[in-house]
Amino acid sequence: MITNAEIKLLGATLSDGESTRTHCPVCNSSEKSLSLTRDGDEVLYYCFRASCGARGGTASKQMAGGRGKVVARKFTPYTAPLQALDDEWSDYLGHLLGFTDWHINKARVRQTDDGRVAYPILGPSGIRRGNVIRAYDGREPKALTRMDMAAPHTSYYPCAGATTWVLVEDIPSAVRVSKFANALALCGTGLTAEALHELAAVTRDVVWALDADATGTAIANHMRHKVYFDTSSVLTLDADFKNMTDEEIKQCLTNRTY
């Protein structure tokens, strides 16, 4: 087991938000399999070797007896029934987001009893681990993440045969992109340490493609987290994916310069 002192020593040169990779003192791998991330006064660590999996942090609030697993933030679960979309909702999302039956089925979108849309938060294996509940009639909050378990609130939408994952802000954009490439909905503009570690275990190639008004954030995320991946780059957009036609999305991804 790694001690707090060892982790603090390994992460001593990191600035806040900075990450690096080094040799894991637990499994003594010849590879640089241990990731370290400075988060304020603490250092989070995770070994990507499946046979090891050492993980934790130096802050006492996240450690059991000074060592142990990082504790993820829990969200209030949404327990009310979810129903299949009726024709009115299907037509509305088709008009608003360009969703066809393919997109709706891919996204596994449902509706709530009180007239809101429930977009699923899907883990890497496709298991529904929460929902983003969205109201389109002006009610607040417009978007609310409800989790069923302590897990990252990122949602995976794979595309058969693709290897690179395109990171976008929201689920509608991810669903639209997943017709042509693997897409991850961040449900925001960044990655928590847990979400980052999970993603790095899924893929070694990522493209940051945040909404058109968040290119600076995409670049900052790329610079901060590129050490976790073999290939990391930024795709600048003139419009949000969810507001493009399928042909525009396909052309944008085909003509990419990253």
C-alpha positions as CSV (number, residue, x, y, z in Angstrom):
1,M,0.0,0.0,0.0
2,I,1.2,3.5,-0.8
3,T,1.7,5.8,2.2
4,N,0.7,9.5,2.3
5,A,4.4,10.4,2.6
6,E,5.3,8.5,-0.6
7,I,2.5,10.2,-2.6
8,K,3.3,13.6,-1.3
9,L,7.0,13.1,-2.3
10,L,6.0,11.8,-5.8
11,G,3.7,14.8,-6.4
12,A,5.8,17.4,-4.7
13,T,6.6,19.2,-8.0
14,L,3.1,19.4,-9.3
15,S,1.2,22.6,-9.4
16,D,-2.6,22.8,-8.7
17,G,-4.5,20.9,-11.5
18,E,-1.3,19.5,-13.0
19,S,-0.9,15.7,-13.7
20,T,2.0,13.4,-14.4
21,R,2.8,9.7,-14.8
22,T,5.4,7.7,-12.9
23,H,6.4,4.2,-11.8
24,C,4.0,2.6,-9.3
25,P,5.7,1.7,-6.0
26,V,2.9,-0.8,-5.3
27,C,3.3,-3.1,-8.3
28,N,6.8,-2.0,-9.2
29,S,5.9,-1.9,-12.9
30,S,8.6,-1.0,-15.4
31,E,5.9,1.1,-17.1
32,K,4.9,4.6,-15.9
33,S,1.5,3.3,-14.9
34,L,0.8,5.5,-11.8
35,S,-1.0,8.8,-12.6
36,L,-0.7,11.7,-10.1
37,T,-2.9,14.7,-10.0
38,R,-2.5,17.8,-7.7
39,D,-5.9,19.0,-6.5
40,G,-5.3,21.9,-4.1
41,D,-3.5,20.5,-1.0
42,E,-4.0,16.9,-1.9
43,V,-2.5,14.5,-4.5
44,L,-4.8,11.9,-6.2
45,Y,-3.2,8.7,-7.5
46,Y,-4.3,5.8,-9.7
47,C,-2.4,2.9,-11.2
48,F,-3.7,1.9,-14.6
49,R,-2.4,-1.7,-14.5
50,A,-5.3,-4.1,-14.2
51,S,-3.4,-6.3,-11.9
52,C,-2.7,-3.5,-9.5
53,G,-5.3,-0.7,-9.5
54,A,-3.9,1.2,-6.5
55,R,-5.8,4.4,-6.0
56,G,-6.5,7.0,-3.4
57,G,-5.5,10.5,-2.2
58,T,-3.6,12.2,0.5
59,A,-6.5,14.3,2.0
60,S,-7.8,12.8,5.2
61,K,-11.4,13.6,4.1
62,Q,-11.0,11.1,1.3
63,M,-8.9,8.6,3.0
64,A,-9.8,5.9,5.5
65,G,-7.1,5.9,8.2
66,G,-4.8,7.9,5.9
67,R,-5.1,5.5,3.0
68,G,-7.8,3.9,0.9
69,K,-10.1,4.8,-2.1
70,V,-11.1,8.2,-3.2
71,V,-14.7,8.7,-2.3
72,A,-16.9,10.0,-5.2
73,R,-19.6,12.6,-4.6
74,K,-23.1,11.0,-4.4
75,F,-26.2,12.5,-6.0
76,T,-29.8,12.0,-4.9
77,P,-31.2,9.2,-7.0
78,Y,-34.2,9.7,-9.3
79,T,-36.6,7.0,-8.3
80,A,-39.9,7.9,-10.0
81,P,-41.0,5.8,-13.1
82,L,-39.6,6.6,-16.5
83,Q,-41.7,6.1,-19.6
84,A,-41.1,5.7,-23.3
85,L,-41.3,9.0,-25.2
86,D,-44.7,9.8,-26.6
87,D,-45.2,11.0,-30.1
88,E,-45.4,14.7,-29.0
89,W,-42.0,14.5,-27.2
90,S,-40.4,12.6,-30.1
91,D,-41.6,15.2,-32.6
92,Y,-40.4,18.0,-30.3
93,L,-36.9,16.6,-29.9
94,G,-36.7,15.9,-33.6
95,H,-37.4,19.5,-34.3
96,L,-35.2,20.9,-31.5
97,L,-32.2,18.6,-31.7
98,G,-32.6,16.9,-35.1
99,F,-33.2,13.6,-33.3
100,T,-34.5,10.8,-35.5
101,D,-35.8,7.5,-34.1
102,W,-32.2,6.2,-34.4
103,H,-31.0,9.0,-32.1
104,I,-33.8,8.5,-29.6
105,N,-33.2,4.7,-29.4
106,K,-29.5,5.2,-29.2
107,A,-29.8,7.7,-26.4
108,R,-32.5,5.6,-24.6
109,V,-34.3,8.8,-23.8
110,R,-37.3,8.6,-21.5
111,Q,-39.8,11.0,-20.1
112,T,-41.0,11.6,-16.5
113,D,-44.5,11.7,-15.1
114,D,-44.2,15.5,-14.7
115,G,-43.4,16.2,-18.3
116,R,-39.6,16.3,-18.4
117,V,-37.1,14.5,-20.5
118,A,-34.7,12.0,-18.9
119,Y,-31.4,11.5,-20.7
120,P,-29.5,8.5,-19.4
121,I,-26.0,8.7,-17.9
122,L,-24.4,5.5,-19.3
123,G,-21.2,3.9,-18.0
124,P,-18.5,2.4,-20.3
125,S,-20.3,-0.9,-20.4
126,G,-23.7,0.7,-21.3
127,I,-25.3,0.4,-17.8
128,R,-27.6,3.3,-16.9
129,R,-26.1,4.8,-13.8
130,G,-28.2,8.0,-13.6
131,N,-30.1,10.6,-15.5
132,V,-30.0,14.1,-16.6
133,I,-33.5,15.4,-16.1
134,R,-34.3,18.3,-18.5
135,A,-37.3,20.6,-18.7
136,Y,-37.9,22.5,-21.9
137,D,-40.7,24.7,-20.7
138,G,-38.7,27.2,-18.8
139,R,-38.9,25.5,-15.4
140,E,-35.8,25.5,-13.2
141,P,-33.5,23.8,-12.9
142,K,-33.2,23.3,-16.6
143,A,-30.8,20.4,-16.2
144,L,-30.3,18.3,-13.1
145,T,-28.0,15.3,-12.8
146,R,-29.5,12.5,-10.6
147,M,-27.2,9.6,-9.9
148,D,-28.1,6.1,-8.6
149,M,-24.6,5.4,-7.3
150,A,-21.3,7.0,-6.5
151,A,-19.9,7.1,-10.0
152,P,-18.6,9.7,-12.6
153,H,-21.5,11.7,-14.2
154,T,-20.0,11.2,-17.7
155,S,-22.0,9.3,-20.3
156,Y,-20.5,7.0,-23.0
157,Y,-22.0,6.6,-26.5
158,P,-19.8,4.2,-28.5
159,C,-19.7,3.9,-32.3
160,A,-18.9,0.5,-33.8
161,G,-15.4,0.4,-35.3
162,A,-14.2,3.7,-33.9
163,T,-11.2,4.0,-31.5
164,T,-10.9,7.7,-30.7
165,W,-13.3,9.3,-28.3
166,V,-14.7,12.7,-28.9
167,L,-15.4,14.6,-25.7
168,V,-18.4,17.0,-25.8
169,E,-20.4,18.9,-23.2
170,D,-23.8,17.4,-23.2
171,I,-25.7,14.2,-24.0
172,P,-27.6,15.5,-27.1
173,S,-24.3,16.5,-28.7
174,A,-22.8,13.1,-27.8
175,V,-25.7,11.2,-29.3
176,R,-25.5,13.1,-32.5
177,V,-21.7,12.6,-32.8
178,S,-22.0,8.8,-31.9
179,K,-23.5,8.2,-35.4
180,F,-20.0,8.7,-36.7
181,A,-17.5,8.4,-33.8
182,N,-17.3,7.4,-30.1
183,A,-18.6,10.2,-28.0
184,L,-18.4,11.0,-24.3
185,A,-20.8,13.5,-22.8
186,L,-19.0,15.3,-19.9
187,C,-22.3,16.8,-18.6
188,G,-20.2,19.9,-18.1
189,T,-16.9,21.2,-19.4
190,G,-14.4,19.2,-17.4
191,L,-13.5,15.9,-15.9
192,T,-13.3,15.0,-12.2
193,A,-10.4,12.8,-11.1
194,E,-12.6,9.7,-11.0
195,A,-14.0,10.4,-14.5
196,L,-10.5,11.0,-15.9
197,H,-9.2,7.7,-14.5
198,E,-12.3,5.9,-15.9
199,L,-11.8,7.4,-19.3
200,A,-8.1,6.7,-19.4
201,A,-8.9,3.0,-18.8
202,V,-11.3,3.0,-21.8
203,T,-9.2,4.8,-24.4
204,R,-5.7,6.2,-25.1
205,D,-7.0,8.6,-27.8
206,V,-9.2,11.6,-27.1
207,V,-10.4,14.8,-28.9
208,W,-11.8,17.7,-26.9
209,A,-14.7,19.2,-28.8
210,L,-16.6,21.5,-26.5
211,D,-19.3,23.9,-27.6
212,A,-18.2,26.8,-29.8
213,D,-18.0,29.2,-26.8
214,A,-15.8,27.0,-24.8
215,T,-12.7,26.4,-27.0
216,G,-10.4,28.0,-24.4
217,T,-11.7,25.6,-21.8
218,A,-11.1,22.7,-24.2
219,I,-7.5,23.8,-24.8
220,A,-6.9,24.1,-21.0
221,N,-8.3,20.6,-20.4
222,H,-6.2,19.2,-23.2
223,M,-3.0,20.7,-21.7
224,R,-3.9,19.6,-18.1
225,H,-4.8,16.0,-18.9
226,K,-2.8,15.0,-22.0
227,V,-0.4,13.1,-19.9
228,Y,-3.1,10.5,-19.4
229,F,-3.4,9.7,-23.1
230,D,-1.2,8.7,-26.0
231,T,-3.0,11.2,-28.3
232,S,-5.0,14.2,-27.1
233,S,-6.1,17.2,-29.2
234,V,-8.6,19.9,-29.6
235,L,-11.3,20.3,-32.3
236,T,-12.5,23.9,-32.6
237,L,-16.2,24.2,-33.6
238,D,-18.1,27.1,-35.3
239,A,-21.4,25.7,-34.0
240,D,-22.4,23.2,-31.3
241,F,-22.7,19.5,-32.5
242,K,-26.3,19.4,-31.3
243,N,-27.2,22.3,-33.6
244,M,-25.6,20.8,-36.7
245,T,-27.1,18.5,-39.3
246,D,-25.8,14.9,-39.5
247,E,-24.0,15.8,-42.7
248,E,-22.3,18.8,-41.1
249,I,-21.2,16.7,-38.2
250,K,-19.8,14.0,-40.5
251,Q,-17.9,16.6,-42.5
252,C,-16.6,18.3,-39.4
253,L,-15.2,15.0,-38.1
254,T,-13.9,13.9,-41.5
255,N,-12.1,17.2,-42.2
256,R,-10.7,17.5,-38.7
257,T,-7.1,18.7,-38.5
258,Y,-6.1,17.2,-35.1
